[in-house]
């Protein structure tokens, strides 16, 4: 697994308080990991800070799963 | 009780009577302040009387760009914003039938839209800190209406609905959002009233007197305190019994 994926996973695990093995590529933050809509906003904020990038709102809306997040960040850094 | 040591508070409209009293109360409780207003001189004067832990950032809240810049400047000056008091407000009174679009828009822009923008901007830091206090200064007329103040009453009632909605969204993050709604308060604005006008107003107030700015400030201080952490989405009316709602 890439370094980016590891860092994203760490944020997700810490923020949502879920087990690491649940954070699979297709895991949906809301449906599978128990996030509410405010959690997803906070996750995006945390990603922005961790990677020093800006994630616009329309892009943030497309980030539904752990895999989406990794893919977006890999393209943005 | 009500210790705000280490907290950073942004107070808009701090050059006015109520804003100045709020600033004094929060400062006395230990908060670091950012005073904001359109006129720099009275803000500097207030800052000088308060002493340390005070920053001044001027901003015209009728200007969208200035509103965007204010929270950033405040956070830079003080090191963050834990407490936001949206106190700035203007009136452009007119009879409804004569009210211009401009009078309507100006009052909504400064009294409601700027509060929305400032709330939105400070939330990020508050969510990260898992602590925040927002107090929006409403008005009794937002609940009762007042002839000649359709725009002002709409904006003040709007603040209440906005505060409640935001309170829902961020309650789980330790952020509270409340309103303090003053009745008739002794300020430069009410000093202009003549004796007859004052008499008519006083007849409607069971307490038999106007309130003081420090009585509004005390309510704001309470709602910003750690002790008020379980109060959110509330409106605290401070009006001498003028409207018991």
HADDOCK unambig.tbl for C-alpha pairs under 7 A between the chains (distance, minus, plus):
! none
